[in-house]
Amino acid sequence: METQNPYSELYKIIKTESSAIQDSYYIGTIDNVSPLKVGFAGIQVDNCLVNADIRDLEAGQRVLVLPSADRQQFIVVCRLGV
């Protein structure tokens, strides 16, 4: 009996679901720290919520951004490496 990797199955589900939702996440750049402005997908927004665990954001850092369901707010989830 072959055992399937549960992470592979989870990846397949996420990939299928996210392909049905256009732009389910963005890779953004911190354009300004105070006030916070994040640029992604050719726009710049200043109505972002930020993960409380993120400290010391700096201009130029890349971040993962998720839109709210109504796409009126955006959530900075984490900083991204190089």
For each residue, the residues with C-beta under 8 A, 3 or more apart:
1:
2:
3:
4: 8 9
5: 8 9
6: 9 10
7: 10 11
8: 4 5 11 12
9: 4 5 6 12 13
10: 6 7 13 14
11: 7 8 14 15
12: 8 9 15 16
13: 9 10 16 17
14: 10 11 17 18
15: 11 12 18 19
16: 12 13 19 20
17: 13 14 20 21
18: 14 15 21 24 25
19: 15 16
20: 16 17
21: 17 18 24
22:
23: 26 41 67
24: 18 21 66 67
25: 18 64 65 66 67
26: 23 40 41 64 65 66 67 74
27: 40 62 63 64 65 80
28: 38 39 40 62 63 64 65 76
29: 38 39 40 60 61 62 63
30: 33 36 37 38 57 58 59 60 61 63
31: 37 38 39 44 59
32: 35 36 37 59
33: 30 36 57 58 59
34:
35: 32 46
36: 30 32 33 46 48 50 57
37: 30 31 32 44 45 46
38: 28 29 30 31 44 45 46 48 63 65 74 76
39: 28 29 31 43 44 45
40: 26 27 28 29 43 45 65
41: 23 26
42:
43: 39 40
44: 31 37 38 39
45: 37 38 39 40 48 74
46: 35 36 37 38
47: 72 73 74
48: 36 38 45 65 73 74 75 76
49: 73 74 75 76
50: 36 54 57 75 76
51: 54 75 76 77 78
52:
53:
54: 50 51 57 76 78 79
55:
56:
57: 30 33 36 50 54 61 63 76 79
58: 30 33 61
59: 30 31 32 33
60: 29 30
61: 29 30 57 58 79 80
62: 27 28 29 79 80
63: 27 28 29 30 38 57 76 77 78 79 80
64: 25 26 27 28 76 77 78 80
65: 25 26 27 28 38 40 48 74 75 76 77
66: 24 25 26 74 75 77
67: 23 24 25 26 71 73 74 75
68: 71 72 73 74 75
69:
70: 73
71: 67 68
72: 47 68
73: 47 48 49 67 68 70
74: 26 38 45 47 48 49 65 66 67 68
75: 48 49 50 51 65 66 67 68
76: 28 38 48 49 50 51 54 57 63 64 65
77: 51 63 64 65 66
78: 51 54 63 64
79: 54 57 61 62 63
80: 27 61 62 63 64
81:
82:
